[in-house]
């Protein structure tokens, strides 16, 4: 037996215009439905059959189906997860070794004043050891400081050696030409 429709004209979305039937009679055959030759009485309390209300907006996946519980209400739940209530921050990064930065700066300044290049190279070695012990970032800067520092130091030593050879050659040629 079905109940009269509630006030306000609301109808149950699960029925979609279908009438409910009385409870199954134990004297009926296995399916619980009357034999087809017997007429079934109409339920006087059932709601009138009406087409289901169309949703004002179609669902993103297509049109609502007959078994869709949201079709009569005209609303669908939001898809996906809601945005976070706070801004997302990245994972904290490890600190860069300060001595590696100083070593690279001193090694690069060695292009202008050759005296800072060996200091940058030595500080690069110290910074690399600190990085291995503490796990800080900056190993690439420490290696670059060592490479640039030692190359500029070698070029400086080579330049000083060439300059000393030229001075010695000039002194020897000046002293031999006066005799």
C-alpha positions in Angstrom: 0.0 0.0 0.0 1.3 3.4 -0.8 0.8 6.6 1.2 -0.8 9.7 -0.1 1.6 12.2 -1.6 3.0 14.8 0.9 1.8 18.3 0.8 3.5 20.7 -1.7 3.3 18.3 -4.6 6.6 16.6 -3.9 6.9 13.2 -5.4 9.4 10.4 -4.5 12.3 10.5 -7.0 12.9 6.7 -6.6 9.5 5.9 -8.2 9.7 8.1 -11.3 6.0 8.0 -11.8 5.6 4.3 -11.0 2.8 3.2 -8.7 3.7 1.1 -5.7 2.1 -2.3 -5.4 0.6 -4.0 -2.3 2.8 -6.4 -0.4 3.4 -9.9 -1.9 0.7 -12.4 -1.0 2.2 -15.8 0.2 -0.6 -17.6 -1.7 0.6 -16.3 -5.1 3.1 -18.2 -7.3 7.0 -17.9 -6.8 7.5 -14.5 -8.3 5.1 -13.0 -5.9 3.1 -11.4 -8.7 -0.5 -12.4 -9.6 -1.1 -14.7 -12.5 -1.3 -12.6 -15.7 -4.9 -13.6 -16.5 -6.1 -12.0 -13.3 -6.6 -8.2 -13.5 -4.8 -6.1 -10.9 -6.8 -3.5 -9.2 -5.6 0.1 -9.5 -4.3 1.7 -6.3 -6.6 4.6 -5.4 -4.0 6.2 -3.1 -1.1 6.3 -5.6 0.2 9.6 -6.8 -0.7 10.5 -10.4 1.8 9.4 -13.0 3.8 12.4 -14.2 7.0 12.7 -16.2 10.1 13.2 -14.0 11.2 16.8 -13.6 14.1 17.8 -15.8 17.2 19.1 -14.2 17.8 22.8 -15.1 21.4 21.9 -16.0 22.6 18.6 -17.4 25.2 16.6 -15.4 28.8 16.9 -16.7 28.8 13.2 -17.7 25.6 13.4 -19.8 21.9 13.3 -19.2 20.3 12.0 -16.0 19.2 8.4 -16.0 16.0 6.9 -14.6 17.7 5.7 -11.4 19.5 9.0 -10.8 18.6 10.2 -7.3 19.7 13.8 -8.1 17.6 14.1 -11.3 14.3 15.1 -9.4 16.1 17.5 -7.1 17.9 19.2 -10.0 21.3 19.4 -8.4 24.4 17.3 -8.6 27.2 17.1 -6.0 30.5 19.0 -6.8 33.0 16.9 -8.6 36.5 16.3 -7.3 38.1 17.5 -4.1 37.6 21.0 -2.8 40.5 23.5 -2.9 42.7 23.6 0.2 41.7 26.1 2.9 45.3 27.4 3.1 48.0 27.9 0.5 50.2 24.9 -0.2 53.9 25.4 0.5 56.8 23.3 -0.9 59.0 21.1 1.1 61.6 23.1 3.0 64.9 23.1 1.1 68.3 22.5 2.7 70.5 25.5 3.4 73.3 26.3 1.0 76.7 26.3 2.5 77.9 29.9 3.0 81.6 29.0 2.6 80.8 27.5 -0.9 79.3 30.8 -2.0 82.3 32.8 -0.6 84.7 30.4 -2.3 83.1 30.7 -5.7 83.0 34.5 -5.4 86.7 34.7 -4.4 87.6 32.3 -7.2 85.7 34.4 -9.8 87.2 37.7 -8.5 90.5 36.0 -9.2 90.1 36.9 -12.9 90.6 40.6 -11.9 93.0 40.2 -9.0 94.9 36.9 -9.2 95.6 36.9 -5.5 92.0 35.8 -4.5 92.0 32.7 -6.8 94.0 30.4 -4.5 92.0 31.5 -1.5 88.8 30.6 -3.3 90.2 27.2 -4.3 91.3 26.4 -0.7 87.9 27.6 0.7 86.2 25.4 -1.9 88.0 22.3 -0.4 86.9 23.3 3.1 83.3 24.0 2.0 83.1 20.6 0.2 84.2 18.8 3.4 81.6 20.7 5.4 78.9 19.8 2.9 79.8 16.1 3.2 79.5 16.3 7.0 76.4 18.5 7.3 74.4 17.5 4.2 73.9 21.1 3.1 73.6 22.2 -0.5 76.3 23.9 -2.6 78.6 21.1 -3.6 78.5 22.2 -7.2 79.6 25.8 -6.2 82.4 24.3 -4.1 83.6 22.2 -7.0 83.4 25.2 -9.4 85.4 27.3 -6.9 88.1 24.7 -6.7 88.4 24.2 -10.4 88.3 28.0 -11.3 90.6 28.8 -8.3 93.3 26.3 -9.2 93.2 27.0 -12.9 93.6 30.8 -12.2 96.3 30.0 -9.7 98.2 27.9 -12.2 97.9 30.6 -14.8 99.1 33.2 -12.3 102.1 31.0 -11.4 102.8 30.5 -15.1 102.6 34.2 -15.7 104.9 35.0 -12.8 107.4 32.4 -14.1 107.3 33.9 -17.6 107.8 37.4 -16.2 110.8 36.2 -14.1 112.3 34.5 -17.1 111.9 37.7 -19.2 113.5 39.8 -16.4 116.4 37.4 -16.0 116.9 37.3 -19.8 116.9 41.1 -19.9 119.5 41.4 -17.1 121.7 38.8 -18.7 121.5 40.4 -22.2 122.2 43.9 -20.7 125.2 42.7 -18.7 126.8 40.8 -21.6 126.3 43.6 -24.1 128.4 46.1 -22.0 131.6 44.0 -22.1 
